[in-house]
Amino acid sequence: YGRETYGVDIRAVDFDELQLEPESFDAVAFWGCDSNFYDPRGLFERIQGALKPGGYVYFNFWDFDHPLRPILLGDNKILYNS
C-alpha cells in the first residue's frame, strides 16, 4: 500500500542482511522488532549512515514487562537488550 499509494521504499528484511546506501533515506521506521536485533549498536550505526542529513528514526517496541507479552509473543525474548 505504501509503495503504490505514496511511492515509499518499504522493505521487510532481516536487518543484519539489509544493504543500505549511504545518505539514501529521509527516515527509517522500526515497529515492534527490538528483539530481532543481533547487534543493536551496529545496526543503529548503519542506519545513521544511511540517513540523509536531518533524517529521522522512528522506533517502537513491545513493552517488555506487559503482562500479556508472554501470551502474545511467547518466551522468545527472555532478557532485556544490553
N, C-alpha and C positions, 0 to 999 in steps of 0.2 A: 504494500500500500504506500509506504513512504517513498519508495523508488518511483512508482508510477505517478503518484499524485504530486510529490514535491521535488522529485529528482535528487533525493538524498542517497548518498553512498551508505548502504546498510549492509553489514556483514555479520554472519553468525558463524564464528570460527573459534578454534582453540587459541587463546591469547598467546600461548608460548610459541605457536607456529605462525602467527599473524605477521605478515610483512607490511611495513608501513614506510611510505616515502617521507623524507624529512620535510617539515613545514607544509604538509599537504591537507590538514584538516582544520576547519574552523572550530569544531567541537567534537568531543568523544564522549559517549554515554555508556555507562555500565549499570545494569539493572539486576540486582539480586544475584550477583555472581562472585561475591567476595571469597567464597570457599573454593573457587576454581583456580585461584592464582597459585602457581607453584613457586614463583619468585616475585612477590608483590612489589618490592623495591625496583627490581629490574624492569618489570612491566611498566610501572609509572615513569621510570626514566625514558623508556622507549616512547611512551605516549607523549611525554613532554616534548621530545624531539620531533614528533610527528605533527604537533600543533603549530599552526601559523602564529606569528606574534599576536598576543592578545587573545589567543584561543581559550576555550573553556573545557573543563572536565566535569561531567555530571555523573554522580555516583550515588547509588543507594544500596543498602544491604539488608539482609534478613536480620531481624532483632534476635541476637544470639540467645538471650535469656527469656524470650517469649515462651509461655507455657505450651503453645500449640506447635512450636518449632519442631520438636521431636516427632510429633504426629504427622506433620506435613512434609518434613524433609528427612525423617529417619535419623540415623546416627552417623551420617556421612561426615559430619564435621563435629569433632568431639573436643577441640581446643580452639581458643581464640587465635587469630593470626598474630604472629610475633613480629 
